[in-house]
Amino acid sequence: MPHDHEGQRVSRRKLIAGISSLGLGSLLAACALDAPPTSPSVAATATTAKDLTPLFDKAGTCTLAPATTAGPFYFDADRIRSDIREDRPGARLRVAIKVQDSETCEPLPKAVVEIWHCDAAGSYSGTGSVGAPPDGSADLKPVDDARYLRGAQVTNADGIVQFTTIWPGWYQGRTIHIHAMVHFTDARVLTTQVMFDEALNTEVLARAPYTARPGRDTRNDDDGIYRDDLRLTVTKDGDGYLGAIVFAADSDRDGG
């Protein structure tokens, strides 16, 4: 069965070449030491628009965010970036995540938030397959260089990160979802998933390119992981959508 290795230390990695790529391990080390990333070409810390505030309807509740399995498709993609779309077509989705401490309700700055999900055809980058999970007993060893729809950002002083991605597609046995992981002081402190309102799923999947893959077999009510408190608060955002959620993380890993 897949498991998520909560609390396992992330391996330290060297700086990856490229104007928007920084090894996750190097970034975590910098955050843990309260030091800036070593690459001047990377703006790792998210900036935040003020219009996000009303969407964070769970802020200040101090309710520990539900932990879920990481699933079989996680690996450190070494991509510190806000726009993770690359060449993947689909409905534009801006995801805003606010991370706060589960005991104090205070924003958690300098936490690293990763997200990853499948494309409109149900494929995860690095797997070389569509909806065919590999052995889930450990982090995935990617089989190719594809890194679409994977990325990480560092929370700002308000504990917020933003990503630009696409609305995920579906694959057999799961409702539509995005995976997320929060690292703090070089440790994984939360592994979770976010889901969507089914009326919006229906709306989005009725358009290309999603219509090229009909026959969706699992919805929220049939999904063993779905919970209402994992659902994004979503609003229209120009020609796309904006979704927001609050993660209350156990930053000191004491169970509180």
Salt bridges, closest charged atoms under 4 A:
ASP34 OD1 - LYS110 NZ 2.27
ASP76 OD2 - ARG13 NE 3.01
ASP78 OD2 - ARG13 NH1 2.90
ASP83 OD2 - ARG85 NH2 2.77
GLU86 OE2 - ARG81 NH1 2.77
ASP87 OD1 - ARG88 NE 3.01
GLU114 OE1 - HIS183 NE2 2.62
ASP119 OD2 - ARG88 NH1 2.90
ASP139 OD2 - ARG188 NH2 2.87
ASP186 OD2 - ARG9 NH2 3.00
ASP186 OD2 - ARG12 NH2 2.77
GLU198 OE2 - ARG216 NH2 2.88
GLU203 OE2 - ARG207 NH2 3.89
GLU203 OE2 - LYS236 NZ 3.71
ASP223 OD2 - ARG174 NE 2.65
ASP228 OD1 - ARG231 NH1 3.90
ASP229 OD2 - ARG227 NH2 2.75
ASP237 OD2 - ARG92 NH1 2.99
ASP237 OD2 - ARG94 NE 3.38
ASP239 OD1 - ARG92 NH2 2.93
